[in-house]
Amino acid sequence: MAEALRLHEDRLFPPDPAMRAVARRLYDEIKDLPIVSPHGHTEPRWFADNAPFGDPAELFIIPDHYLFRMLYSQGVKLEDLGIPRADGGPVETDGRKIWRSFAGHYHLFRGTPSRMWFDHALSVVCGIEERLTPESADRIYDQLSARLAQDDMRPRALFERFGIEVLATTESPTDDLAHHQVIRDSNWNGRVITAFRPDPVVDPDFEGFEANVERLGEITGEDTATWDGYLAALAQRRAFFAEMGATSSDHGHPTAATADLGSIAAAQLFERIRRGKSSAQEHELFRAQILTEMARMSLDDGLVMQIHPGSFRNHNARLFADFGRNVGADMPLPTDYVTGLKPLLDRYGNEPGLSIILFTLDETSYSRELAPLAGHYPCLRIGPAWWFYDSPEGMLRYRRALTETAGFYNTVGFNDDTRAFLSIPARHDVARRVDCAYLAELVCTHRLEEDEALEVAHDLTYRLVKQAYKL
């Protein structure tokens, strides 16, 4: 007998009846506001081509490292899930087999945000009415395959159905943004913009760094063998991205370290790195200097800086060799913000035109460092609970740790940071529900009036993100 897939209308609301009633009232007022997605990793090709999505495994499982990292932890091989190998070696290509394997392990996701997002996508987006189990796997696969062939499940139609006002993708400085140009040249009104992610050409530890910098010079016509030419090339590409709609840059450095070297010392450091005669400490110093250079450029071109530090990327060396990046093997690290950011803030922290959004994977830094910093420096804002903490408990811890010192208005609303397109409405719905639950608690403990809570709920859902990302 099929087990019904149910999404309870009070999910994530407080169990206390009085608080739950307030949370419901707040949520009812903001649940249908447009989605603003200022930072993510969906493919611009989807919206340029507007072709039907592939089979359910290709859409739901293969792009989503939140899913296959859990399966890998339980012994499922990535090859058996269809994850492409770096060497082009054989992997499973039968979508139905991949889906059956996933369904057989779906119990692993009980209690996780991935379970909420996935069930939401099945039920709300695709109209599936029974729970995913090994017994229902083939039936659901067939239903999804039929749905994905319909025009209302194409990328642009879903974009509009989700109520997305603007969605940002993330591209390297060497990307030609051809898919974005196709979108701009089409008669579609959906707003899909890019974000400038310079990591491949500013991180000496990024694979292919030297070739990437050389390619940057070829694209821009600048001499990237010199420090001045390298900086000019970066500024030129930033300008191109801004012309293509970008309002932000994004920096995925291992730490939040910044530096303020003189021009001669910076040029000498760049020369040592370019020649491959530099140490790990010098690589970190170079990344630190780049963040300060990016802040200077932001004052010139107006791009909002996003700093996403604190991830030990590609921790599983064998998986990185076999499959490359973004296969669920990145791990959080402790991160220092107060001393790490000081050189940049000493130089530019009081400039009224600078806007920096700080993220963290180190929750201990919320009340100790991030809230006091953003509660003082006008240029700083705190990004939403991110990655491992993009979850109901993580979002509640975020609000509890930050609000008393930084308030609500030194935060920037929510962004989904996802590669899984169909999870976007689910992720935003979770954020809206959790914020309403937290605000209801403030109302019921008489720390906030309900009319004020409603205004804050609207701001957290919509206004703050547009303001922070200059949208």
C-alpha positions as CSV (number, residue, x, y, z in Angstrom):
1,M,0.0,0.0,0.0
2,A,1.4,3.4,-1.0
3,E,2.4,5.7,1.8
4,A,1.1,9.3,1.2
5,L,3.5,12.1,0.9
6,R,2.3,14.8,3.2
7,L,3.8,18.3,3.9
8,H,2.2,19.5,7.1
9,E,1.0,23.1,6.9
10,D,2.5,23.9,10.3
11,R,5.9,22.4,9.6
12,L,8.8,24.2,11.4
13,F,6.4,26.3,13.5
14,P,6.7,26.2,17.3
15,P,4.7,23.5,19.1
16,D,3.4,26.1,21.6
17,P,-0.1,27.0,20.4
18,A,0.2,30.8,21.1
19,M,3.5,31.1,19.3
20,R,2.4,28.8,16.5
21,A,-0.7,31.0,15.9
22,V,1.6,34.1,15.6
23,A,4.0,32.3,13.2
24,R,1.1,31.3,11.0
25,R,-0.2,34.9,10.8
26,L,3.3,36.2,9.9
27,Y,3.9,33.4,7.4
28,D,0.6,33.9,5.6
29,E,1.6,37.5,4.9
30,I,5.0,36.8,3.4
31,K,4.8,33.3,2.0
32,D,4.0,34.4,-1.5
33,L,6.5,37.2,-1.8
34,P,8.8,36.9,-4.9
35,I,12.0,34.9,-4.5
36,V,15.2,36.8,-4.8
37,S,18.1,34.4,-5.3
38,P,21.3,36.5,-5.3
39,H,23.8,33.8,-5.0
40,G,23.7,30.2,-6.4
41,H,25.2,27.7,-8.8
42,T,22.4,26.8,-11.2
43,E,23.4,26.5,-14.8
44,P,22.7,29.5,-17.0
45,R,22.6,27.1,-19.9
46,W,19.2,25.8,-18.6
47,F,17.6,29.2,-19.1
48,A,19.4,30.0,-22.3
49,D,18.4,26.7,-24.1
50,N,15.1,26.2,-22.2
51,A,15.3,22.6,-23.1
52,P,13.4,19.9,-21.1
53,F,15.3,18.5,-18.2
54,G,16.6,15.0,-18.5
55,D,15.5,12.0,-16.6
56,P,14.8,12.3,-12.8
57,A,18.2,11.0,-11.8
58,E,19.9,13.6,-14.0
59,L,17.9,16.4,-12.6
60,F,17.5,15.5,-8.9
61,I,20.6,13.4,-7.9
62,I,23.6,13.9,-10.1
63,P,24.0,17.7,-9.6
64,D,23.3,17.7,-5.9
65,H,26.3,17.0,-3.7
66,Y,24.1,17.3,-0.5
67,L,22.5,14.1,-1.6
68,F,25.4,12.0,-2.8
69,R,27.7,12.9,0.0
70,M,25.3,11.2,2.4
71,L,25.1,8.2,0.1
72,Y,28.9,8.0,-0.2
73,S,29.2,8.1,3.6
74,Q,27.1,4.9,3.7
75,G,29.2,3.1,1.1
76,V,27.5,3.9,-2.2
77,K,30.0,4.5,-5.0
78,L,29.7,7.8,-6.8
79,E,30.1,5.9,-10.1
80,D,26.9,4.0,-9.3
81,L,25.1,7.3,-8.9
82,G,26.2,8.5,-12.4
83,I,28.6,11.2,-11.1
84,P,31.0,12.0,-14.0
85,R,34.6,10.9,-13.5
86,A,37.4,13.4,-14.1
87,D,39.1,10.9,-16.5
88,G,35.9,10.2,-18.4
89,G,35.8,6.6,-17.1
90,P,32.6,4.6,-17.0
91,V,29.8,5.4,-14.6
92,E,26.2,4.3,-14.4
93,T,24.1,5.9,-17.1
94,D,20.8,4.1,-16.5
95,G,18.7,6.8,-14.7
96,R,16.2,4.3,-13.4
97,K,18.9,2.2,-11.8
98,I,20.4,5.4,-10.1
99,W,16.9,6.3,-9.0
100,R,16.2,2.9,-7.5
101,S,19.5,3.0,-5.6
102,F,18.6,6.5,-4.2
103,A,15.2,5.3,-3.2
104,G,16.7,2.3,-1.4
105,H,18.8,4.7,0.7
106,Y,16.2,7.5,1.1
107,H,15.8,6.6,4.8
108,L,19.3,8.0,5.4
109,F,17.9,11.5,5.0
110,R,15.3,11.4,7.8
111,G,15.6,14.5,9.9
112,T,17.9,16.3,7.4
113,P,17.0,19.5,5.4
114,S,17.7,17.5,2.2
115,R,14.7,15.4,3.0
116,M,12.5,18.5,3.4
117,W,13.7,20.0,0.2
118,F,13.4,16.8,-1.8
119,D,9.9,16.0,-0.5
120,H,8.8,19.6,-1.3
121,A,10.2,19.3,-4.9
122,L,8.3,16.0,-5.4
123,S,5.0,17.1,-3.9
124,V,4.7,20.9,-4.6
125,V,6.7,21.2,-7.8
126,C,6.0,17.8,-9.5
127,G,2.7,16.7,-8.0
128,I,3.8,13.4,-6.6
129,E,1.4,12.1,-3.9
130,E,3.2,9.1,-2.4
131,R,6.3,8.9,-0.4
132,L,9.5,7.8,-2.0
133,T,10.4,4.2,-1.0
134,P,12.0,1.2,-2.7
135,E,8.5,-0.1,-3.5
136,S,7.3,3.2,-5.0
137,A,10.6,4.1,-6.8
138,D,9.6,2.9,-10.3
139,R,6.1,4.4,-10.1
140,I,7.5,7.8,-9.1
141,Y,10.3,7.6,-11.7
142,D,7.7,7.1,-14.4
143,Q,5.5,9.9,-13.1
144,L,8.5,12.3,-13.0
145,S,9.6,11.3,-16.4
146,A,6.2,12.1,-17.8
147,R,6.1,15.4,-16.0
148,L,9.5,16.5,-17.2
149,A,8.5,16.1,-20.8
150,Q,5.8,18.7,-20.3
151,D,6.3,22.4,-21.3
152,D,5.4,23.7,-17.9
153,M,8.4,21.9,-16.4
154,R,10.9,23.6,-18.7
155,P,13.4,25.9,-16.9
156,R,11.8,29.2,-17.9
157,A,8.3,28.0,-17.0
158,L,9.5,26.8,-13.6
159,F,11.4,30.0,-13.0
160,E,8.1,31.9,-13.5
161,R,6.0,29.4,-11.5
162,F,8.5,29.6,-8.6
163,G,7.9,33.4,-8.5
164,I,11.6,34.1,-8.9
165,E,12.2,37.8,-9.4
166,V,16.0,37.5,-10.0
167,L,18.4,34.6,-9.9
168,A,22.2,34.9,-9.9
169,T,24.6,32.2,-11.2
170,T,28.3,32.1,-10.5
171,E,31.0,32.2,-13.2
172,S,34.8,32.3,-13.5
173,P,36.5,35.4,-14.9
174,T,37.5,33.4,-18.0
175,D,33.9,32.5,-18.7
176,D,32.6,34.2,-21.9
177,L,29.1,34.4,-20.4
178,A,27.7,33.2,-23.7
179,H,24.6,31.6,-22.1
180,H,23.9,34.9,-20.3
181,Q,24.1,36.7,-23.6
182,V,21.6,34.3,-25.1
183,I,19.2,35.0,-22.3
184,R,19.7,38.8,-22.7
185,D,19.1,38.5,-26.5
186,S,15.9,36.4,-26.1
187,N,12.4,37.8,-25.6
188,W,12.1,36.2,-22.2
189,N,11.6,38.6,-19.3
190,G,13.2,36.3,-16.6
191,R,16.1,38.1,-14.9
192,V,19.1,35.7,-14.7
193,I,22.4,37.5,-13.8
194,T,26.0,36.4,-13.2
195,A,28.3,36.9,-10.2
196,F,32.1,37.3,-10.5
197,R,34.0,34.4,-8.9
198,P,37.7,35.0,-9.4
199,D,39.0,32.0,-7.4
200,P,40.6,30.2,-10.4
201,V,42.8,33.2,-11.2
202,V,43.5,34.5,-7.7
203,D,44.2,31.3,-5.7
204,P,47.7,29.9,-6.4
205,D,46.5,26.5,-5.0
206,F,43.6,26.3,-7.5
207,E,44.3,23.6,-10.1
208,G,45.6,25.1,-13.4
209,F,46.2,28.5,-11.8
210,E,49.1,29.4,-14.1
211,A,47.2,28.5,-17.2
212,N,44.1,30.3,-15.9
213,V,46.1,33.5,-15.4
214,E,47.6,33.2,-18.9
215,R,44.1,32.7,-20.3
216,L,43.0,35.8,-18.4
217,G,45.7,37.8,-20.2
218,E,44.6,36.4,-23.6
219,I,41.0,37.4,-23.0
220,T,41.8,40.9,-21.8
221,G,44.8,41.8,-23.9
222,E,46.7,42.7,-20.6
223,D,50.1,41.4,-19.7
224,T,49.2,39.2,-16.8
225,A,52.9,38.3,-16.3
226,T,53.2,41.7,-14.4
227,W,51.4,42.7,-11.3
228,D,49.9,45.9,-12.8
229,G,48.8,44.0,-15.9
230,Y,47.2,41.3,-13.8
231,L,45.3,43.8,-11.7
232,A,44.2,45.6,-14.9
233,A,42.9,42.3,-16.4
234,L,40.9,41.5,-13.2
235,A,39.4,45.0,-13.3
236,Q,38.5,44.6,-17.0
237,R,36.7,41.3,-16.4
238,R,34.8,42.8,-13.4
239,A,33.6,45.5,-15.7
240,F,32.5,43.0,-18.3
241,F,30.6,41.0,-15.7
242,A,28.9,44.2,-14.4
243,E,27.9,45.0,-18.0
244,M,26.3,41.5,-18.1
245,G,24.2,42.2,-15.0
246,A,26.5,41.2,-12.1
247,T,26.0,43.1,-8.9
248,S,28.4,41.1,-6.7
249,S,31.7,39.3,-6.6
250,D,32.2,36.1,-4.6
251,H,35.4,34.9,-2.9
252,G,35.8,31.3,-1.7
253,H,39.1,31.7,0.1
254,P,40.2,29.1,2.8
255,T,40.4,31.9,5.4
256,A,39.3,35.5,5.9
257,A,42.9,36.7,6.1
258,T,43.5,40.1,4.4
259,A,46.8,42.0,3.8
260,D,47.8,45.5,2.8
261,L,51.2,45.2,1.1
262,G,52.8,48.0,-0.7
263,S,52.8,47.9,-4.5
264,I,56.5,46.8,-4.7
265,A,56.1,44.0,-2.2
266,A,52.9,42.8,-3.8
267,A,54.5,42.8,-7.2
268,Q,57.5,40.8,-5.9
269,L,55.1,38.3,-4.3
270,F,53.2,37.9,-7.5
271,E,56.4,37.3,-9.4
272,R,57.5,34.5,-7.0
273,I,54.1,32.9,-7.3
274,R,54.1,33.2,-11.1
275,R,57.5,31.5,-11.3
276,G,56.4,28.7,-9.0
277,K,59.0,29.7,-6.3
278,S,56.6,30.4,-3.5
279,S,55.6,28.7,-0.2
280,A,52.2,27.8,1.2
281,Q,52.5,30.8,3.5
282,E,53.1,33.0,0.5
283,H,50.1,31.6,-1.2
284,E,48.0,32.6,1.8
285,L,49.5,36.0,1.8
286,F,48.7,36.5,-1.8
287,R,45.1,35.5,-1.3
288,A,45.0,37.9,1.6
289,Q,46.3,40.7,-0.6
290,I,43.8,39.9,-3.3
291,L,40.8,40.4,-1.0
292,T,42.1,43.9,-0.2
293,E,42.6,44.6,-3.9
294,M,39.1,43.4,-4.6
295,A,37.7,45.8,-2.0
296,R,39.5,48.6,-3.7
297,M,38.0,47.6,-7.1
298,S,34.6,47.3,-5.5
299,L,34.8,51.0,-4.5
300,D,35.4,51.7,-8.2
301,D,32.8,49.5,-9.9
302,G,30.2,49.0,-7.1
303,L,30.2,45.2,-7.0
304,V,29.2,43.9,-3.6
305,M,31.8,41.6,-2.1
306,Q,30.8,38.2,-0.7
307,I,33.5,36.4,1.3
308,H,32.8,32.7,1.8
309,P,35.8,31.5,3.9
310,G,36.4,28.5,6.1
311,S,36.0,25.5,3.9
312,F,38.8,22.9,3.5
313,R,38.0,22.2,-0.1
314,N,38.4,18.7,-1.5
315,H,39.3,17.1,1.8
316,N,39.1,13.6,0.3
317,A,42.1,13.5,-2.0
318,R,41.1,10.3,-3.8
319,L,37.7,11.6,-4.6
320,F,39.2,14.9,-5.8
321,A,41.6,13.0,-8.1
322,D,38.8,10.7,-9.4
323,F,35.9,13.2,-9.7
324,G,37.2,16.8,-9.2
325,R,35.5,19.5,-7.2
326,N,32.1,19.7,-5.6
327,V,31.5,16.1,-4.8
328,G,30.6,16.6,-1.1
329,A,34.1,16.3,0.4
330,D,34.5,19.9,1.6
331,M,34.8,20.4,5.4
332,P,34.3,23.4,7.7
333,L,37.3,25.0,9.4
334,P,37.6,27.5,12.3
335,T,37.8,31.0,11.0
336,D,39.3,34.2,12.4
337,Y,37.5,37.4,11.2
338,V,38.5,40.1,13.8
339,T,42.2,40.0,13.1
340,G,42.0,38.5,9.6
341,L,39.9,41.3,8.2
342,K,41.7,44.1,10.1
343,P,44.2,45.1,7.3
344,L,41.3,45.4,4.8
345,L,39.2,47.3,7.3
346,D,42.0,49.6,8.3
347,R,42.4,50.6,4.6
348,Y,38.8,50.6,3.4
349,G,36.4,49.7,6.3
350,N,35.1,53.3,6.8
351,E,34.4,53.9,3.1
352,P,30.7,54.6,2.5
353,G,30.7,53.0,-0.9
354,L,32.0,49.6,0.1
355,S,29.7,46.7,0.9
356,I,31.0,43.3,2.1
357,I,28.8,40.3,3.1
358,L,30.5,37.8,5.4
359,F,29.7,34.2,5.5
360,T,30.9,31.5,7.9
361,L,31.1,27.8,8.5
362,D,32.3,28.4,12.0
363,E,29.2,29.0,14.1
364,T,31.4,29.9,17.1
365,S,32.2,33.1,15.3
366,Y,28.6,34.4,15.1
367,S,28.3,36.1,18.5
368,R,32.1,36.4,19.2
369,E,33.2,38.1,15.9
370,L,30.7,38.5,13.2
371,A,27.9,40.2,15.1
372,P,30.3,42.7,16.8
373,L,32.0,43.5,13.5
374,A,28.8,44.0,11.5
375,G,27.3,45.8,14.4
376,H,30.1,48.4,14.1
377,Y,31.5,48.7,10.6
378,P,29.0,50.3,8.1
379,C,30.5,48.3,5.2
380,L,29.9,44.9,6.7
381,R,26.8,42.7,6.6
382,I,26.4,39.0,7.7
383,G,25.3,36.5,5.2
384,P,22.6,33.9,6.0
385,A,23.3,30.5,7.6
386,W,25.3,28.8,4.9
387,W,25.9,25.3,3.6
388,F,26.0,22.8,6.4
389,Y,23.9,25.2,8.5
390,D,21.3,26.0,5.8
391,S,18.8,24.1,8.0
392,P,16.1,24.8,10.5
393,E,18.3,24.3,13.5
394,G,21.2,26.2,11.8
395,M,18.9,29.2,11.0
396,L,17.6,29.3,14.5
397,R,21.1,29.3,16.0
398,Y,22.0,32.0,13.6
399,R,19.2,34.3,14.7
400,R,19.7,33.6,18.4
401,A,23.5,34.3,18.2
402,L,23.4,37.4,16.1
403,T,20.2,39.4,16.8
404,E,21.0,40.8,20.2
405,T,24.3,42.4,18.9
406,A,23.8,42.9,15.2
407,G,20.1,43.2,15.0
408,F,18.1,42.1,11.9
409,Y,19.2,44.9,9.7
410,N,22.9,44.0,9.6
411,T,21.9,40.8,7.9
412,V,21.0,40.3,4.3
413,G,17.9,38.0,4.2
414,F,18.3,34.6,2.6
415,N,20.1,33.0,-0.4
416,D,19.9,29.4,-1.4
417,D,23.4,28.8,-2.8
418,T,22.2,25.7,-4.6
419,R,22.9,23.7,-7.8
420,A,19.6,21.9,-7.4
421,F,17.1,24.2,-9.3
422,L,13.9,22.4,-8.1
423,S,15.0,22.9,-4.4
424,I,15.0,26.7,-4.6
425,P,11.3,27.3,-3.6
426,A,11.7,24.7,-0.8
427,R,14.8,26.3,0.6
428,H,13.2,29.8,0.6
429,D,10.1,28.4,2.2
430,V,12.1,26.8,5.0
431,A,13.9,30.2,5.6
432,R,10.6,32.0,5.7
433,R,9.0,29.5,8.1
434,V,12.0,29.6,10.5
435,D,12.2,33.4,10.5
436,C,8.4,33.5,11.3
437,A,8.9,31.0,14.1
438,Y,11.7,33.0,15.6
439,L,9.8,36.3,15.3
440,A,6.7,34.6,16.9
441,E,8.9,33.7,19.9
442,L,9.9,37.4,20.3
443,V,6.3,38.5,20.1
444,C,5.1,35.9,22.6
445,T,7.9,36.8,25.1
446,H,6.9,40.5,24.7
447,R,10.2,41.5,23.1
448,L,8.5,42.7,19.8
449,E,5.1,43.8,18.8
450,E,3.3,41.7,16.2
451,D,3.1,44.6,13.7
452,E,6.8,45.1,14.0
453,A,7.4,41.4,13.6
454,L,5.4,41.5,10.4
455,E,7.6,44.3,9.0
456,V,10.7,42.4,10.0
457,A,9.4,39.2,8.3
458,H,8.8,41.2,5.1
459,D,12.3,42.8,5.3
460,L,14.0,39.4,5.9
461,T,12.2,37.8,3.1
462,Y,12.4,40.5,0.4
463,R,13.7,44.0,1.1
464,L,17.0,43.3,2.8
465,V,18.3,41.0,0.1
466,K,17.5,43.4,-2.7
467,Q,19.1,46.2,-0.8
468,A,22.2,44.3,0.1
469,Y,22.8,43.0,-3.4
470,K,21.9,46.2,-5.1
471,L,19.0,44.5,-7.0
